[in-house]
Amino acid sequence: MSSKIEQLYLTFYLHIKKFPSFLVTFKYVIEKHYENHFSIQYNILRTIVEEKTQSTSAIPVL
């Protein structure tokens, strides 16, 4: 992954750990602003975030 994507992941993952409901905002931001520009990285990032948050108390995304 590019360093920009890694930094984005780390920033949002830390927020998700502290505030599980932030996951909804995170997915919205990623889908709206990054999917077209970083499609491969986006898919990897989304998979990582979904895997990480499945083991936490994060709310499911509709």
C-alpha positions in Angstrom: 0.0 0.0 0.0 1.1 3.5 -0.6 2.2 5.6 2.4 -0.8 7.9 2.0 -3.2 4.9 2.2 -1.3 3.5 5.2 -1.4 6.8 7.0 -5.1 7.1 6.2 -5.8 3.6 7.5 -3.8 4.2 10.7 -5.5 7.5 11.4 -9.0 6.1 10.9 -8.3 2.8 12.6 -7.3 4.6 15.8 -10.5 6.6 15.7 -12.5 3.4 15.1 -10.9 1.7 18.1 -11.8 4.7 20.3 -15.2 5.4 18.7 -16.7 2.3 17.0 -19.5 4.4 15.4 -16.9 6.3 13.5 -16.6 3.3 11.2 -19.7 4.6 9.3 -18.0 8.0 8.7 -14.8 6.2 7.7 -16.5 4.1 5.1 -18.3 7.1 3.7 -15.2 9.1 3.3 -13.3 6.2 1.7 -16.1 5.4 -0.7 -16.8 9.0 -1.7 -13.2 10.3 -2.0 -10.7 7.6 -2.5 -12.3 4.6 -4.3 -11.8 6.1 -7.8 -8.3 7.2 -7.2 -7.0 4.2 -5.3 -9.2 1.3 -6.3 -6.7 -1.4 -5.6 -5.5 0.1 -2.3 -9.1 0.9 -1.4 -10.1 -2.7 -1.7 -7.2 -3.8 0.4 -7.8 -1.1 3.0 -11.5 -1.9 3.2 -10.8 -5.6 3.7 -8.3 -4.8 6.5 -10.7 -2.5 8.2 -13.5 -4.9 8.0 -11.3 -7.7 9.4 -10.0 -5.5 12.2 -13.4 -4.2 13.2 -15.1 -7.6 13.2 -13.2 -8.5 16.3 -14.2 -5.2 18.1 -17.5 -3.8 19.2 -17.9 -1.7 16.0 -21.4 -1.4 14.7 -22.1 -3.2 11.4 -22.2 -1.1 8.3 -25.6 -1.1 6.4 
